[in-house]
Amino acid sequence: MVLDLASPNYSIQLVNIYNQRPQKDPQGPYTIERVFGYSTPNPNSLIARDFNYHHP
């Protein structure tokens, strides 16, 4: 989930990622590697993970 917050003087992007491997390829990259392998986060980004995280 991505949430962009903006005011006239400041903006921030909040990103929440459930970081798991693809189910069809257990050796494949984790979600964060797939997402940020193609793009760079905004400099004013806060990236959070799932706090119920149970994948290594």
C-alpha positions, 0 to 999 in steps of 0.5 A: 500500500502506498499513501502520498501525503502533501501540503503546500510546503511538504510531501511524504510518501508512506509505503507498507510492504508485506515482504514475501517470496513468490509462491510459484518460485520459492527461490525468487526475489522478495516483494521489496526486491521486486518493487524497488528493483525497477524504481527508486523510492521518493527521497521523502519516503517512509518504508514499513514492513508487515509487523506480523512478518514470519518469512526469513 
